[in-house]
């Protein structure tokens, strides 16, 4: 167990919430420690200090042995007086408790099932899967990104997208359409069944650093998203800009299978990318989720 962030509030006797002194300490994976002070509470000014610090950690505790864990955050607490597993509260009926964690996908298989019934902004809709073209990946370095972030003649700026490594080749791209909106784009690497899904992460990103319900994804500022190969992305800047400006259908191909772009759901924002891995752990499917259909509760029927 490790400490990711510690928050503390201090109050004067008889004071109001506005008099609270707030302090947080965030431990980063690179060893840096960021301390935030807000002397007058959340409504006042604040400042940050940066330094190096070893992230506090402790091994997995036995049941009832909480003192070492609590001490990680610099908090003292009354002992549980030797409580054992038998003293735990009985399980109740209904939905089981689940720990908080990063944003999780809904049923990605059903998301690409023709006729699946879903809810979009409390409206019922059916999924329609349409072909968007073929994508050539000569280097196998897939980039999921806003094609508007490519600047003509400027290949010195790092690609601002979500990188994924797959075997070089040419693969089909499909779109899931719900309520006349692109709900997701899928790149199929192989037909092997997906055994588990995971969030695509950049080289400096970690699931452990994501707050509850958050995700690492790619940004969109032009209303379009795309799959392309990192080795040819910069050469497509002008063609991608032209295609994006005149994109009337759901999607378009740019170049000779060099890029597939599509309307990014309801518009600009940040979107996660999901990797479907087969039994051997290899990537079989890559899905760019436009967050039109979110969570398991949004699927209400269908095939």
N, C-alpha and C positions, 0 to 999 in steps of 0.2 A: 504494500500500500504506500502511496506517495501523496504528498500534499501538492495540490495544483494551485490553490489560492486560499488565502486567509482573509476574512473580513471581520472588522471589529468596530463597534460604535461605543462612544463614551458619553455619558450624560451627567449633568450637574443635578444635585438634589432639587426637585421642584421645577426643573427646566422643561421646556417643550421640545418636540421633535426638531424644531428649527435650530435648537442649541446643540444638537448632536455633533460630536467630532467623529468623523468617519476615517478609517484607515484600512487599506487593503495591501496585501503583499502577494504578488503573482510570481511563481517560479516557472521559468521557461526551460525548454529542453537544451538550449545552447549554454546553460549555466548562468544566464543573466537573471537578475532579480529586480523586479519593478515594484517600487513602493509608491502608492498614491495616498495623498493626504487631502482631506477636505475639512478644514478647521471649523467651518460653519455649517456642516451638514451638506446634503445634496444640493441645496439651493444656493450655496456660497461658492467662493473661489476654490481652486484646487491646484496642487503642484505634484510633480512626480520626481522621484530619484531613481537612478539606475546603478546597479552594482553587480558583482559576481557573488553567487551563493550556491551551495550544494543543496539540491532539493531534498527536504526531509523525507525519510522513508523508514519503513518498518516492515518486518515480515508478517505473514498472515497470522492474526491472533486466534487463540482458542476462544470458544464461546465464553462470554463473561469477563474476559481479560481485556478490558477496554482502556485501562489507564495509559498504556504506552501509546495507543493510537491517539487518544485525546491529547496527550502531551505533545504530539507532532505539531499541533496548532497553537501550542503555548497556553492551553486551557487546563485548568484544574477542575476536578469534579469529584463528587462524593462516590466512594466505592460502591459497587453493587453487592457487596457483602457475600461474595462467593456464589453468586447465582449460577445455576447450571442450565443445560438445555431443557431440563424438565420444568424449569420455572418460566419458560417462554409462554407467551400468550397463545391460546389455541387458535388454529386456523379457522377463518370464517368461510362462509359460502360466497359465491360470486366470483368475479374476476380476480385472479391471483395478483398479488403485488409484484411489480417489476421495478428493478432499480432504474434510476434516470440514466440517460445516455444520449449520444449523438442522434441526430435525425435518422430515422429508419425508413426504408421504402415500403410502399404498399405491396400488393400482389403484382409483381412485374410480369409474371407469366400471363395473368388475366388481362393486364394492360395491353397486351398484344394479341388478344383473342377476339376475333370478329364477333360482334353481337353481344359482348359482355356489357351488362348494364352497370352504369356508374352514376355518381352524383357530381355535378359540376355547379358550384354555387347554389346548392340545394335544388338544382334542376336535374331531372333524370335524362340521361343520354346513353347512346350505345357507341361502343368502340368500333371503328372501321380502320382496318389495317391497309395501308396503301404503299405501293413501291415508290421509292424516291430515287432509285438509280444504283449505280455501282461506284465503289470508291477504291481507287488504286493506292496502295501504301507501299511504295518501293523501299522505304527504309524501315518500315514497321513502327515508326514513331508517330503514333496518332496524336493529333491535337484537337481537342474539343474547345471551340472558341467562338467569339463574336468575330465574323470576317471583317467587320469594320475597323478592327484594331490593327489591321495590316496597313502599313504606310508604304506607298510606292517608293522604290529605290532605297529604302531604309531597312537593311537586314542586320543592323547592329543592336536593335532593341530586342530583348528576350520576348519570345512569344507569350502573350498574355492569355493563357488558356489552361486547360486541364490535360496533362500529358499521360499517355497510356502506351505501353510497349506491347506489341503483338507481332506475330510472324509476318514478314512481308508477303504481300499478295493483293488480290482484288476481291472485295467482299460486297455483298448486297446491303443496302440501307433501306429500312422501312420506317414508316411513320404511323403512330397511333393517333387517330383523329377522334376527338370527342366534342360534341356541340360545335362543330365546324371550326375547331381549334386544334393545333398541333399539341398533343399532350406529351409526346415523347418521341425520340428518334432512336432507332436500334441498328447497330452494326453487328452483323452475324459473322463471326469468325469460323465457327464450326457448328455442326448439327448435334454435337454431343450434349446430353442433358445437363442443365445447370444444377449443381448440388448446393451452392451457396452464393450469396450476394455480398459484395463488400463495396464500400465507398472508395472511389478513386481519390488518391492523395498526391500532392506534389512532393518534391524531394525534401522540403522543409516543413511538411505538415504531419500531424499526428492525431489520431483519434482521441488520445488522452488529453489533448489540449482543447478539444471542442467542448463548449458548454452544452448543457442539457437542451436537446432539440435543435442544435446548430449543425451545420454541415460545411465541408470544404467543397467549393465548386468553382465555376467559371462565371465571369461577369458578362452581361449583355447591355449595350448602350445604344444599339441601332435597331433593335427589334428583330434581329436575325441571329441564328446560331449555325454552327457548321462542324463537319468532320473534315479533316484534311491531314496530309502528311507534312511533318515538320520540314522535310527537306525541300519541299516545293512551295511552301506557304507564301513566302515573300514574293515569289514570281507571279502570284495570283492576285496581288493587291488591286490592280486596276480593274481586272475582269470581275473580281469579287465585288468591288464597289459598284460597278455598273449593274451586275446581276441583282445585288441587294436593292438598289434603287428602283428596279423595275419588276420586283418579285410579286407577281399577281397570284400565282398558284400557291399551294402549300410549300413547295420546295423547288429547287433548281440544281442542276449540275453545272459546275464551272470547269472549263478545260476538258481534257480527255480523261474523264473519271478522276480528276485531280481534287475536286472538292464537291461535297454535297451540302447545301445550305437549306434552311427552313425557317419559317416564322417561329419566333421563340415564345410559344404559348400566348400569354396575355400581354407580352411586351418585355420591357427592360427589367433587369433584376439580376439575381444570382441563382444558379441552378446546379444541382448535384449531378454527378456521373456515377453510374453503378456498373460494377464489373461482375459478370456472372461466370463463375469458375466451375469447371467440370470435376469429375471424381479425381482426376490426376492433379488438380490445382491449376490447370491451364485456363486462360481466358477464352470462353466460348462466345460470349455476347458482351457488347458494350452498349449501355443505354444512357442517353442524355435525357434527364427527367425535367420536363417543363413545368412541373408542379401544378398542372391543371387538375389532375386527379391525385389527391394526397391521402395517404394512409389507408389502412385496411378497411376502415368503416365506409369508405367511399364506394366500395364495390358491393352492389346490392343484388346481383343475380346474373343470369345469362349462361352461356355455355360453360 
